[in-house]
Amino acid sequence: MHNRYVVDSLRAKGAVFVEELSECPDDRPVVFSAHGVPKAVPAEAARRNLIAVDATCPLVTKVHMEAARHHANGLQMVMIGHAGHPEVLGTMGQLPEGEVLLVETIADVVRLRVRDPARLAFITQTTLSVDDTAAVVTALRSRFPDIVGPHREDICYATTNRQEAVKAMAGRIGALIVIGAPNSSNSRRLVEVGRAAGCPYAQLVERAADIDWRALEGARVVGLTAGASAPEVLIEEVIAAFEARFAVKREIVETAVERVEFRVPRILRESA
């Protein structure tokens, strides 16, 4: 989780955020990020007998399992994602070095050097733009006709649903506000999707205090969406900020109903 509001709330409750497992003392539980971690991290936690809680998003875990299955079948992986993103680092760290090749753009696909063009599979970062990913997938399939894709879409349903909702309202709004962290991939993609779909102005904010009100002058209809990690309280905060300045009429744009529920990690269920 990288939403600053959520991180600060957890820190206020006593959570300590670290980059490396070596920073963790032996007598405190360690929680792995929702983005996932390289395979070596839980292995080292087990070696040290740490109480480890794997909070990796189940949709990210699905991608990890896909990669492991393809690797077991002798296929080299191509991952579509952003270099340096925590999820990409965690996924690439599931397999030995050189077994996962990263591409971000169609140009990367053109330059790609693989071990065997007939023995490839691809996976994707879960928080990408559906449209941009489709273009890269098309380029991969064109250059490597035998490449194997996922049985189901790797991109997170929450990411996909938000992007579709933005597309549905983009032609009707004069501006788009996206609530999300500046280091949130899926939040930044929402801004890009809004602009590509015809919205004349799109703005990424972490909280209501970050809104550039002057940039919204003349916009009679403003679209509001949020990244997957933004809590509902921040959405209500932004709505309240609009209501303090304008006479506001709310309208929900819903393109999908989400009924997916994930169970908490096993170690927490067992301790409860």
PAZA-615920 format. One record per residue (C-alpha): x, y, z. Coordinates in Angstrom, 2 decimals. Layout:
<dokols>
<<X Y Z>>
...
</dokols>
This chain:
<dokols>
<<0.00 0.00 0.00>>
<<1.52 3.34 -0.99>>
<<-1.30 5.81 -0.37>>
<<0.20 8.41 1.96>>
<<-3.00 8.79 4.04>>
<<-3.14 5.05 4.64>>
<<0.58 4.78 5.32>>
<<0.47 7.68 7.81>>
<<-2.57 6.14 9.51>>
<<-0.75 2.83 9.94>>
<<2.41 4.57 11.11>>
<<0.38 6.41 13.77>>
<<-0.81 3.03 15.03>>
<<2.77 1.81 15.43>>
<<3.63 0.27 12.06>>
<<7.24 0.71 10.97>>
<<7.91 0.84 7.21>>
<<11.15 -0.65 5.88>>
<<12.66 -1.28 2.46>>
<<14.68 -4.39 3.32>>
<<14.05 -7.41 5.53>>
<<17.46 -6.83 7.14>>
<<15.95 -3.76 8.83>>
<<13.41 -5.92 10.70>>
<<14.18 -7.13 14.24>>
<<13.67 -10.83 14.99>>
<<11.01 -10.22 17.66>>
<<8.46 -8.30 15.54>>
<<5.98 -9.56 12.91>>
<<6.73 -8.54 9.33>>
<<4.03 -7.84 6.72>>
<<4.82 -8.14 3.01>>
<<3.50 -5.38 0.75>>
<<0.35 -5.76 -1.35>>
<<2.63 -5.35 -4.39>>
<<4.40 -8.61 -3.55>>
<<8.07 -9.28 -2.83>>
<<10.80 -11.36 -4.52>>
<<10.82 -15.04 -3.58>>
<<14.05 -14.61 -1.62>>
<<12.31 -12.37 0.95>>
<<9.84 -14.89 2.46>>
<<12.58 -17.53 2.26>>
<<14.87 -15.35 4.36>>
<<11.99 -14.59 6.77>>
<<11.43 -18.33 7.23>>
<<15.16 -18.90 7.81>>
<<15.06 -16.28 10.58>>
<<11.83 -17.77 12.01>>
<<10.05 -14.44 11.71>>
<<6.29 -14.20 12.05>>
<<5.54 -13.25 8.42>>
<<2.18 -12.09 7.08>>
<<1.95 -12.22 3.30>>
<<-0.37 -9.35 2.35>>
<<0.35 -9.68 -1.38>>
<<-2.79 -8.89 -3.40>>
<<-4.30 -12.20 -4.61>>
<<-4.40 -10.81 -8.15>>
<<-0.64 -10.24 -8.00>>
<<-0.18 -13.73 -6.55>>
<<-2.07 -15.07 -9.57>>
<<0.54 -13.51 -11.85>>
<<3.32 -15.03 -9.72>>
<<1.73 -18.46 -10.08>>
<<1.38 -18.02 -13.84>>
<<5.07 -17.15 -14.10>>
<<6.07 -20.16 -12.00>>
<<3.91 -22.51 -14.07>>
<<5.33 -21.29 -17.37>>
<<8.87 -21.49 -16.00>>
<<8.27 -25.10 -14.94>>
<<7.20 -25.82 -18.52>>
<<10.47 -24.42 -19.85>>
<<9.15 -21.08 -21.10>>
<<10.97 -17.76 -20.77>>
<<8.75 -14.94 -19.49>>
<<8.14 -11.48 -20.93>>
<<6.62 -9.07 -18.42>>
<<4.80 -5.92 -19.51>>
<<5.33 -3.35 -16.78>>
<<7.16 -0.29 -15.48>>
<<10.81 -0.67 -14.54>>
<<11.41 -0.14 -10.82>>
<<7.76 -0.53 -9.77>>
<<7.50 -2.61 -6.57>>
<<5.09 -5.08 -8.19>>
<<7.44 -5.58 -11.14>>
<<10.41 -6.15 -8.82>>
<<8.39 -8.67 -6.80>>
<<7.18 -10.56 -9.85>>
<<10.54 -10.67 -11.61>>
<<12.04 -11.86 -8.33>>
<<9.88 -15.00 -8.41>>
<<12.15 -16.60 -11.03>>
<<15.93 -16.87 -11.54>>
<<17.70 -13.89 -13.11>>
<<17.25 -13.75 -16.88>>
<<14.04 -15.78 -16.88>>
<<11.80 -12.69 -16.89>>
<<12.40 -9.99 -19.52>>
<<10.73 -6.59 -18.98>>
<<9.13 -4.49 -21.72>>
<<7.28 -1.19 -21.31>>
<<6.62 -0.09 -24.89>>
<<6.26 -1.37 -28.42>>
<<9.81 -0.13 -29.06>>
<<11.02 -2.43 -26.26>>
<<9.34 -5.37 -28.01>>
<<11.22 -4.56 -31.22>>
<<14.56 -4.57 -29.34>>
<<13.79 -7.69 -27.30>>
<<16.34 -10.52 -27.40>>
<<14.97 -13.87 -26.25>>
<<16.42 -17.32 -25.74>>
<<13.96 -19.15 -28.00>>
<<11.16 -17.33 -29.90>>
<<9.07 -20.51 -29.86>>
<<9.27 -20.92 -26.04>>
<<7.83 -17.72 -24.61>>
<<4.96 -16.58 -22.38>>
<<3.91 -13.11 -21.24>>
<<2.44 -11.66 -18.07>>
<<1.54 -8.07 -17.13>>
<<1.74 -5.70 -14.20>>
<<-1.76 -5.54 -12.74>>
<<-2.08 -1.73 -12.63>>
<<-1.46 -0.77 -16.27>>
<<-3.68 0.95 -18.82>>
<<-5.79 -1.65 -20.61>>
<<-5.39 0.14 -23.95>>
<<-1.62 0.61 -23.72>>
<<-1.15 -2.99 -22.65>>
<<-3.25 -4.22 -25.56>>
<<-0.94 -2.42 -27.99>>
<<2.17 -4.03 -26.48>>
<<0.49 -7.46 -26.43>>
<<-0.35 -7.05 -30.12>>
<<3.30 -6.22 -30.85>>
<<4.45 -9.28 -28.89>>
<<2.05 -11.61 -30.71>>
<<3.09 -10.12 -34.06>>
<<6.79 -10.68 -33.44>>
<<6.44 -13.96 -31.52>>
<<3.37 -15.81 -32.90>>
<<3.87 -18.76 -30.53>>
<<3.95 -16.66 -27.34>>
<<1.58 -17.91 -24.64>>
<<-0.69 -15.42 -22.85>>
<<-2.58 -15.62 -19.54>>
<<-5.85 -17.58 -19.43>>
<<-7.51 -14.51 -17.92>>
<<-6.59 -10.83 -18.04>>
<<-3.74 -10.03 -15.62>>
<<-4.77 -6.40 -15.14>>
<<-6.58 -5.92 -11.83>>
<<-10.37 -5.77 -12.12>>
<<-10.43 -2.66 -9.92>>
<<-8.01 -0.96 -12.32>>
<<-10.01 -2.05 -15.38>>
<<-13.37 -0.99 -13.93>>
<<-12.09 2.46 -12.99>>
<<-10.62 3.00 -16.43>>
<<-13.89 1.98 -18.10>>
<<-15.87 4.36 -15.88>>
<<-13.52 7.23 -16.77>>
<<-13.97 6.47 -20.48>>
<<-17.75 6.43 -20.02>>
<<-17.86 9.93 -18.53>>
<<-14.89 11.59 -20.31>>
<<-17.02 13.04 -23.11>>
<<-19.47 14.63 -20.67>>
<<-17.10 16.38 -18.26>>
<<-15.02 19.52 -18.43>>
<<-12.39 18.27 -15.99>>
<<-11.35 15.07 -14.21>>
<<-10.05 14.76 -10.66>>
<<-8.20 11.54 -9.82>>
<<-7.53 10.91 -6.12>>
<<-4.36 8.93 -5.72>>
<<-0.69 8.90 -4.81>>
<<1.80 10.34 -7.32>>
<<3.73 7.05 -7.13>>
<<0.59 4.99 -7.80>>
<<0.73 3.42 -11.26>>
<<-3.01 2.79 -11.55>>
<<-3.82 6.37 -10.43>>
<<-1.52 7.89 -13.04>>
<<-3.05 5.63 -15.69>>
<<-6.51 7.03 -14.85>>
<<-5.29 10.54 -15.67>>
<<-3.87 9.29 -18.98>>
<<-7.06 7.38 -19.83>>
<<-9.19 10.46 -19.15>>
<<-7.09 12.65 -21.44>>
<<-6.98 10.00 -24.17>>
<<-10.78 9.62 -23.97>>
<<-11.35 13.31 -24.67>>
<<-11.45 15.00 -21.27>>
<<-9.92 18.48 -21.74>>
<<-8.28 18.59 -18.31>>
<<-7.24 15.88 -15.81>>
<<-5.62 16.41 -12.42>>
<<-4.06 13.92 -9.96>>
<<-4.41 14.91 -6.29>>
<<-3.64 13.15 -3.03>>
<<-6.19 15.10 -0.99>>
<<-8.70 17.92 -1.32>>
<<-6.05 20.47 -0.31>>
<<-4.13 19.64 -3.51>>
<<-6.93 20.63 -5.92>>
<<-6.02 23.44 -8.32>>
<<-9.34 25.30 -8.23>>
<<-8.29 27.92 -10.78>>
<<-7.69 25.15 -13.36>>
<<-11.31 24.03 -12.89>>
<<-12.84 27.44 -13.69>>
<<-15.46 27.11 -16.42>>
<<-15.97 23.38 -15.90>>
<<-19.66 22.89 -15.13>>
<<-19.29 19.10 -14.81>>
<<-16.31 17.56 -13.03>>
<<-15.57 13.84 -13.02>>
<<-14.20 12.25 -9.85>>
<<-12.45 8.90 -9.58>>
<<-9.78 7.36 -7.37>>
<<-6.90 4.94 -7.56>>
<<-7.39 1.44 -6.20>>
<<-5.48 2.24 -2.98>>
<<-7.30 5.49 -2.15>>
<<-9.64 5.07 0.84>>
<<-13.27 6.21 0.68>>
<<-12.66 8.91 3.29>>
<<-10.51 10.86 0.81>>
<<-13.23 10.69 -1.84>>
<<-15.75 12.10 0.62>>
<<-13.24 14.78 1.61>>
<<-12.94 15.96 -2.01>>
<<-16.73 15.94 -2.47>>
<<-17.10 18.01 0.71>>
<<-14.55 20.51 -0.65>>
<<-16.64 20.93 -3.80>>
<<-19.85 21.27 -1.78>>
<<-18.21 24.03 0.29>>
<<-17.64 26.05 -2.90>>
<<-20.48 25.13 -5.25>>
<<-24.03 23.83 -5.42>>
<<-23.24 20.21 -6.18>>
<<-25.40 17.56 -7.80>>
<<-23.93 14.06 -7.56>>
<<-24.28 11.43 -10.26>>
<<-22.77 7.93 -10.07>>
<<-21.24 6.57 -13.28>>
<<-21.13 2.80 -12.83>>
<<-19.88 0.48 -15.56>>
<<-19.44 -2.62 -13.39>>
<<-20.53 -3.95 -10.00>>
<<-17.67 -5.35 -7.92>>
<<-18.58 -8.29 -5.73>>
<<-15.12 -9.80 -5.30>>
<<-14.00 -10.43 -1.73>>
<<-10.57 -11.60 -0.58>>
<<-9.89 -13.51 2.63>>
<<-7.28 -12.19 5.05>>
<<-3.95 -14.08 5.13>>
<<-4.11 -17.57 6.66>>
<<-1.87 -16.71 9.61>>
<<-4.37 -14.04 10.72>>
<<-7.37 -16.38 10.27>>
<<-5.63 -19.05 12.34>>
<<-4.62 -16.64 15.11>>
<<-8.16 -15.22 15.25>>
</dokols>
